[in-house]
């Protein structure tokens, strides 16, 4: 996609984090935005943050794991904006638990949002996107769609699936007007860890706040605003894979260069006990 000004973008998970900053940055570039989230209050904050940017902003409160609601979202975007050129399937959640112990209810919950939300979004919007001379789909996977990590098996399963789905979709749409990108963020400074369904993690006897603080202090190296700007540049350059953050780039190369050894190194299940939230 060579131009964003005057185009229409639909962004899910826009109530916070990367989704919020994507909406803000797209609007600043003259792109009309249809922003979606399950949290109405957070979505309003995003709309207020965009303010009077000279573009049309519409808000859509719904659950991406509901197929019917996703199709209603697509219809609403067309009704209110007249067209759509860019779809960003960004909505996502996290879950920290051993695969042996995770409940089927929790597994279905994270699959519904992280994977089915992407599938529903693509299938609901594709007929509209294909009507445009130039359009783009962006699906957000993760570095955990490249590598696995203990206690994050459900999250990894969804993000590996998003990667496979997106890369295949890219192949299947290569002769159409729709380009496709798969995004792999590394550690981003968002609230995803604090909002996760949390049971156990690699930090011994850690509470949710301990694990979230560990992520914020040692793993989240890229701001949501920086992540959004990297993604937008990837869209403008029609990149099939968009790596977000220096950690994502390093992990991607290590996984390519020494897949077996890297798998062993990343399988550590304990974090040193000296870490505590009040350090």
C-alpha positions as a printed Julia matrix, in Angstrom:
279×3 Matrix{Float64}:
   0.0     0.0    0.0
   1.64    3.2   -1.19
  -0.69    5.77   0.36
  -2.67    6.0    3.61
  -4.21    9.45   3.3
  -7.9     9.2    2.5
  -7.99    5.42   2.97
 -10.13    3.58   5.53
  -8.6     1.27   8.13
 -10.39   -1.14  10.46
  -8.38   -1.92  13.61
  -9.37   -4.45  16.28
  -8.04   -4.34  19.83
  -7.81   -0.56  19.5
  -8.7     0.16  23.12
  -5.1    -0.04  24.28
  -1.51   -0.94  23.41
  -0.43   -1.44  19.82
  -3.99   -1.19  18.5
  -4.53    2.21  20.12
  -1.25    3.59  18.79
  -1.9     2.15  15.33
  -5.23    3.97  15.22
  -3.61    7.21  16.39
  -0.71    7.02  13.94
  -2.92    6.04  11.01
  -5.23    8.96  11.73
  -2.27   11.33  11.92
  -1.33   10.15   8.42
  -4.78   11.07   7.12
  -6.35    7.61   7.29
  -9.98    7.3    8.37
 -10.27    4.7   11.13
 -12.93    2.28  12.33
 -11.67    1.24  15.75
 -12.96   -1.8   17.61
 -12.59   -3.26  21.09
 -14.64   -5.17  23.64
 -14.0    -2.43  26.24
 -16.19    0.59  25.45
 -14.49    2.92  27.93
 -11.0     2.17  26.63
 -12.18    2.56  23.05
 -13.59    5.99  23.84
 -10.22    6.98  25.3
  -8.59    6.01  22.01
 -11.13    8.05  20.05
 -10.54   11.01  22.37
  -6.77   10.63  21.92
  -7.17   10.84  18.15
  -9.34   13.91  18.6
  -9.83   16.26  15.7
  -7.3    14.84  13.26
  -9.34   15.79  10.21
 -10.41   12.18   9.58
 -13.53   10.18  10.29
 -13.34    8.0   13.4
 -16.01    5.43  14.22
 -16.09    3.2   17.29
 -17.35   -0.39  17.34
 -17.75   -2.33  20.59
 -17.88   -6.1   20.14
 -16.18   -9.44  20.8
 -13.9   -10.58  17.96
 -14.39  -14.22  18.96
 -18.05  -13.97  17.91
 -18.33  -14.67  14.17
 -21.69  -12.93  13.81
 -20.42   -9.78  15.52
 -17.33   -9.68  13.31
 -19.45   -9.8   10.16
 -21.64   -7.05  11.62
 -18.47   -5.02  12.19
 -17.47   -5.37   8.54
 -20.95   -4.34   7.4
 -20.94   -1.38   9.78
 -17.58   -0.17   8.48
 -18.9    -0.2    4.91
 -22.15    1.48   5.95
 -20.39    4.26   7.87
 -17.26    4.76   5.78
 -18.32    3.58   2.33
 -15.26    1.39   1.81
 -12.33   -0.27   3.57
  -8.72   -0.57   2.43
  -6.8    -1.79   5.45
  -7.7    -4.43   8.04
  -5.57   -4.87  11.15
  -6.45   -7.97  13.18
  -4.68   -6.91  16.35
  -6.96   -7.98  19.23
  -5.22  -10.48  21.49
  -5.02  -11.87  25.01
  -2.54  -13.92  27.02
  -2.75  -16.94  29.31
  -0.06  -18.23  31.66
  -0.43  -21.88  32.66
   1.1   -25.3   32.06
  -0.43  -27.13  29.1
  -1.03  -30.15  31.33
  -3.12  -28.09  33.72
  -4.86  -25.55  31.5
  -8.64  -25.91  31.38
 -10.43  -26.46  28.09
 -12.49  -23.35  28.86
  -9.36  -21.19  29.04
  -7.88  -22.83  25.95
 -11.07  -22.14  23.98
 -11.13  -18.55  25.28
  -7.65  -17.68  24.01
  -8.15  -19.55  20.72
 -11.42  -17.7   20.17
  -9.82  -14.28  20.42
  -6.27  -14.78  19.13
  -6.97  -17.19  16.28
 -10.65  -17.21  15.4
 -10.79  -13.42  15.69
  -8.17  -13.27  12.93
  -9.93  -15.86  10.78
 -13.32  -14.18  11.16
 -11.83  -10.76  10.42
 -10.14  -11.92   7.22
 -13.16  -13.78   5.9
 -15.62  -11.01   6.81
 -13.57   -8.2    5.25
 -12.01   -9.92   2.22
 -15.0    -9.46  -0.11
 -14.9    -5.72   0.59
 -11.1    -5.42   0.41
 -10.96   -7.2   -2.94
 -13.19   -4.51  -4.46
 -10.41   -1.96  -4.01
  -7.52   -1.42  -6.42
  -5.16   -1.56  -3.45
  -5.82   -3.13  -0.03
  -3.94   -4.72   2.83
  -4.53   -7.23   5.64
  -2.3    -7.15   8.71
  -2.5   -10.06  11.17
  -0.62   -9.76  14.45
   1.21  -12.9   15.5
   4.16  -12.68  17.96
   7.73  -13.82  18.51
   5.86  -16.66  20.21
   4.66  -17.53  16.73
   8.32  -18.25  15.95
   9.55  -19.75  19.24
   7.85  -21.64  22.06
   8.12  -20.8   25.75
   7.1   -22.74  28.89
   3.81  -21.79  30.56
   2.79  -19.99  27.36
   1.78  -23.02  25.31
  -1.77  -21.86  24.6
  -0.55  -18.42  23.52
   2.15  -19.99  21.34
  -0.42  -22.32  19.77
  -2.59  -19.36  18.74
   0.3   -17.28  17.43
   1.88  -20.16  15.47
  -1.56  -20.75  13.97
  -1.95  -17.08  13.06
   1.44  -17.21  11.36
   0.55  -20.29   9.32
  -2.86  -18.92   8.39
  -1.43  -15.54   7.38
   1.49  -16.86   5.34
  -0.86  -19.16   3.42
  -3.35  -16.33   2.87
  -0.5   -14.23   1.5
   0.29  -16.96  -1.03
  -3.33  -17.39  -2.04
  -3.91  -13.66  -2.57
  -0.68  -12.93  -4.45
  -2.51  -12.38  -7.74
  -5.14  -10.08  -6.24
  -5.12   -6.44  -5.15
  -4.87   -7.48  -1.47
  -1.47   -7.63   0.18
  -0.97   -9.53   3.45
   1.47   -8.99   6.32
   2.21  -11.1    9.39
   3.49   -9.06  12.35
   5.8   -10.53  14.98
   6.19   -8.17  17.96
   8.78   -8.87  20.61
   8.42   -7.44  24.11
   6.11   -4.43  23.81
   5.15   -2.09  26.65
   1.43   -2.82  26.85
  -0.99   -4.18  29.45
  -1.28   -7.64  27.9
   0.67   -9.31  30.73
  -1.35   -7.54  33.43
  -4.65   -8.43  31.76
  -3.72  -12.08  31.14
  -5.48  -15.04  32.68
  -2.74  -15.97  35.09
  -2.28  -19.22  37.01
   1.41  -20.16  37.01
   4.54  -18.85  35.31
   8.27  -19.51  35.15
   8.73  -17.28  38.21
   8.53  -19.57  41.28
   5.6   -18.74  43.57
   5.03  -15.45  41.74
   1.78  -13.56  41.86
   0.29  -11.93  38.75
   1.88   -8.56  39.56
   5.31  -10.15  40.03
   5.14  -11.81  36.62
   3.81   -8.64  34.97
   6.56   -6.55  36.56
   9.17   -9.04  35.37
   7.84   -8.69  31.83
   7.8    -4.88  32.04
  11.3    -4.61  33.52
  13.2    -7.25  31.58
  11.29   -8.11  28.4
   9.25   -5.11  27.21
  11.83   -3.05  25.32
   9.69   -1.37  22.66
   6.94    1.19  23.19
   3.52    0.65  21.65
   3.95    3.85  19.65
   7.26    2.65  18.2
   5.68   -0.72  17.4
   2.81    1.0   15.58
   5.21    3.09  13.51
   7.24    0.02  12.53
   4.06   -1.77  11.46
   2.87    1.18   9.39
   6.22    1.42   7.62
   5.94   -2.3    6.89
   2.48   -1.76   5.39
   3.75    1.07   3.17
   6.59   -1.19   1.95
   4.24   -4.17   1.43
   6.34   -6.36   3.71
   5.08   -9.93   4.15
   6.82  -10.28   7.55
   7.13   -7.37   9.96
   9.47   -7.9   12.91
   8.83   -5.45  15.75
  11.64   -4.7   18.15
  15.32   -5.68  18.3
  14.49   -8.76  20.39
  12.14  -10.01  17.68
  14.86   -9.64  15.06
  17.42  -11.48  17.2
  15.01  -14.29  18.11
  14.05  -14.74  14.46
  17.69  -15.13  13.39
  18.62  -17.42  16.28
  15.66  -19.67  15.52
  16.75  -19.85  11.87
  20.45  -20.42  12.59
  20.2   -22.99  15.38
  16.62  -24.2   15.76
  17.32  -27.19  18.03
  19.85  -25.47  20.29
  17.71  -22.34  20.56
  14.7   -24.48  21.48
  16.7   -26.01  24.35
  17.96  -22.64  25.55
  14.49  -21.14  25.56
  12.99  -24.06  27.49
  14.13  -22.75  30.89
  11.25  -23.18  33.31
  12.59  -21.23  36.28
  13.56  -17.62  36.74
  16.07  -16.88  39.54
  14.33  -16.53  42.88
  16.07  -13.21  43.6
  13.48  -11.48  41.42
  10.73   -9.88  43.45
   8.35   -7.09  42.53
   9.78   -4.65  45.09
  13.44   -5.01  44.04
